Amino acid sequence: MVNAMDYQKMIESMSAETFHSLRHAVEVGKWPDGKVLSPEQRHNALQAIIAWGEQHLPAHERVGFIDKGRK
């Protein structure tokens, strides 16, 4: 089991290339080699995508962003 500090360091050191690879794997449900993601792998990859996006992407590019328009 990875502790919170190690997980945070992993997210901070993850490259944009890795982020995009994980995002693509979650989108298509397969790793680049064609193997299907298990539910646990999909969950973990999605959590990493969300955490990385919180640190590196503007709000409108993050997973789950809802454009509420201007008021």
VEXFIVO-812322 format. One record per atom (N, C-alpha, C, O): z, x, y; residue in three letters. Coordinates in steps of 0.02 Angstrom, whole numbers, padded with zeros to 5 digits, always signed. Each point is the difference from the previous one (the first is absolute). Example, Ala and Ser with C-alpha at 12.3 -4.5 7.8 and 13.67 -1.06 7.14 Angstrom:
<rs>
+00390+00660-00284ala
+00000-00045+00059ala
+00000+00045+00060ala
+00033+00052-00001ala
-00069-00070+00054ser
+00003+00042+00059ser
+00037-00039+00055ser
+00008+00025+00055ser
</rs>
This chain:
<rs>
+00000+00042-00059met
+00000-00042+00059met
+00000+00045+00063met
+00037+00049+00003met
-00078-00067+00044val
-00006+00038+00062val
+00050-00027+00050val
+00004-00060+00011val
+00034+00106+00021asn
+00047-00024+00050asn
-00036-00012+00065asn
-00058+00021+00009asn
+00090-00055+00038ala
-00031-00021+00063ala
-00024+00059+00041ala
-00052-00005+00032ala
+00089+00059-00031met
-00019+00059+00039met
-00064+00031-00028met
-00045+00018+00038met
+00041-00011-00105asp
-00059+00028-00031asp
-00060-00045+00011asp
-00055+00024+00014asp
+00064-00089-00019tyr
-00054-00048+00010tyr
-00025+00005+00072tyr
-00061+00001+00011tyr
+00106+00003+00037gln
-00020+00005+00070gln
-00039+00064+00012gln
-00050-00001+00036gln
+00071+00057-00065lys
-00036+00063+00008lys
-00070-00005-00031lys
-00048+00026+00027lys
+00044-00060-00085met
-00064-00009-00032met
-00048-00039+00045met
-00058+00017+00007met
+00083-00071+00023ile
-00041-00041+00044ile
-00021+00040+00061ile
-00058-00003+00021ile
+00103+00041+00008glu
-00015+00040+00059glu
-00052+00053-00014glu
-00040+00017+00044glu
+00039+00010-00105ser
-00046+00053-00016ser
-00066-00025-00031ser
-00046+00039-00011ser
+00041-00104-00002met
-00060-00028-00030met
-00059+00006+00049met
+00007-00017+00059met
-00063+00040-00083ser
-00059+00008+00043ser
-00035-00068+00009ser
+00010-00047-00038ser
-00051+00044+00090ala
-00041-00060+00012ala
-00047-00012-00060ala
-00013-00057-00018ala
-00011+00111-00011glu
-00045-00007-00058glu
+00036-00033-00059glu
-00028-00044-00033glu
+00090+00064+00021thr
+00039-00031-00053thr
+00014-00073+00016thr
-00005-00043-00044thr
+00022+00028+00106phe
+00010-00069+00022phe
-00061-00042-00015phe
+00006-00054-00029phe
-00065+00078+00048his
-00062-00038-00011his
-00015-00008-00074his
-00024-00052-00022his
+00039+00103-00017ser
-00011-00004-00072ser
+00047-00052-00032ser
-00022-00040-00042ser
+00085+00040+00063leu
+00047-00050-00026leu
-00020-00070+00021leu
+00003-00047-00040leu
-00024+00040+00103arg
-00020-00066+00025arg
-00060-00026-00040arg
-00002-00059-00018arg
-00046+00102+00006his
-00059-00021-00038his
+00020-00020-00072his
-00024-00050-00027his
+00068+00090-00004ala
+00023-00016-00067ala
+00034-00068-00003ala
-00012-00039-00047ala
+00053+00023+00096val
+00033-00065+00002val
-00051-00055+00011val
+00004-00053-00031val
-00053+00065+00075glu
-00051-00051+00014glu
-00041-00018-00061glu
-00013-00058-00013glu
-00007+00109-00026val
-00044-00013-00058val
+00038-00006-00066val
-00028-00022-00050val
+00092+00043+00051gly
+00041-00005-00060gly
-00012+00055-00051gly
+00022-00005-00057gly
-00056+00058+00079lys
-00014+00056-00045lys
+00009+00066+00037lys
-00009+00005+00060lys
+00027+00046-00100trp
+00003+00068+00026trp
-00071+00027+00005trp
-00046-00029-00030trp
+00035+00083+00067pro
-00067+00028+00006pro
-00033+00016-00067pro
-00062-00001-00005pro
+00102+00015-00047asp
-00029+00015-00066asp
-00016-00064-00040asp
-00023+00004-00057asp
+00035-00062+00087gly
-00017-00064-00032gly
+00057-00033-00038gly
-00007-00057-00022gly
+00062+00092+00013lys
+00057-00030-00035lys
+00032-00054+00043lys
+00006+00008+00061lys
+00013-00062-00093val
+00030-00057+00035val
+00072+00017+00021val
+00037+00030-00038val
-00019-00050+00099leu
+00068+00009+00023leu
+00046-00048-00036leu
-00017-00059-00009leu
+00075+00083-00012ser
+00050-00045-00029ser
+00032-00038+00058ser
-00006+00021+00057ser
+00039-00076-00071pro
+00034-00036+00054pro
+00050+00045+00037pro
+00006-00004+00061pro
+00029+00048-00097glu
+00047+00045+00032glu
-00036+00050+00045glu
+00023+00015+00055glu
-00079+00012-00078gln
-00039+00047+00040gln
-00026-00033+00063gln
+00001+00028+00054gln
-00025-00089-00062arg
-00026-00037+00058arg
+00056-00012+00051arg
-00010+00010+00060arg
+00067-00030-00084his
+00058-00012+00043his
+00019+00064+00037his
+00009-00001+00061his
-00002+00056-00097asn
+00021+00064+00030asn
-00052+00025+00050asn
+00017+00024+00053asn
-00081-00029-00071ala
-00053+00022+00045ala
+00000-00042+00064ala
-00007+00026+00055ala
+00016-00091-00062leu
+00001-00044+00058leu
+00059+00016+00046leu
-00006+00000+00061leu
+00064+00014-00091gln
+00059+00018+00040gln
-00014+00065+00039gln
+00020+00006+00058gln
-00053+00042-00090ala
-00016+00063+00033ala
-00050-00011+00057ala
+00006+00030+00053ala
-00055-00073-00064ile
-00050-00017+00051ile
+00034-00031+00061ile
-00014+00019+00057ile
+00059-00065-00069ile
+00035-00033+00054ile
+00043+00051+00039ile
-00001+00001+00061ile
+00039+00040-00098ala
+00044+00049+00033ala
-00041+00051+00040ala
+00019+00016+00056ala
-00074+00009-00084trp
-00042+00048+00036trp
-00030-00032+00062trp
-00001+00031+00054trp
-00023-00092-00060gly
-00029-00035+00057gly
+00049-00011+00056gly
-00019+00005+00059gly
+00082-00018-00075glu
+00051-00009+00051glu
+00008+00063+00043glu
+00015-00004+00059glu
-00026+00061-00090gln
+00009+00064+00035gln
-00063+00025+00035gln
+00004+00036+00050gln
-00062-00054-00076his
-00062+00032+00023his
-00052-00046+00030his
-00048+00025+00030his
+00054-00089-00036leu
-00052-00046+00023leu
+00026-00044+00057leu
+00059-00017+00003leu
-00104+00000+00043pro
+00020-00050+00051pro
+00012-00067-00034pro
-00027-00013-00054pro
+00067-00028+00085ala
+00021-00063-00031ala
-00059-00042-00026ala
+00005-00028-00054ala
-00060+00025+00092his
-00056-00043-00020his
-00038+00025-00061his
-00042-00035-00027his
+00056+00096+00004glu
-00033+00028-00059glu
+00045+00000-00062glu
-00022+00021-00054glu
+00083-00043+00061arg
+00048+00003-00056arg
-00009-00059-00047arg
-00027-00052+00017arg
+00050+00064-00079val
+00000-00053-00051val
+00043-00058+00026val
+00056+00011+00023val
-00083-00070-00028gly
+00039-00060+00019gly
-00005-00020+00072gly
+00031-00049+00021gly
-00069+00086+00019phe
-00006-00017+00071phe
-00032-00068+00009phe
-00050-00016-00032phe
+00080-00024+00074ile
-00028-00066+00018ile
-00013-00001+00074ile
+00046+00009+00041ile
-00108-00019-00023asp
-00019-00001+00071asp
+00019-00069+00027asp
-00030-00050-00017asp
+00080+00049+00060lys
+00024-00063+00029lys
-00036-00016+00065lys
+00015-00051+00032lys
-00061+00094-00013gly
-00036-00011+00063gly
+00044+00015+00059gly
+00059+00015-00006gly
-00090-00020+00064arg
+00038+00013+00062arg
+00027-00065+00027arg
-00032-00052-00005arg
+00090+00056+00034lys
+00031-00060+00029lys
-00003+00004+00075lys
+00024-00045+00034lys
</rs>
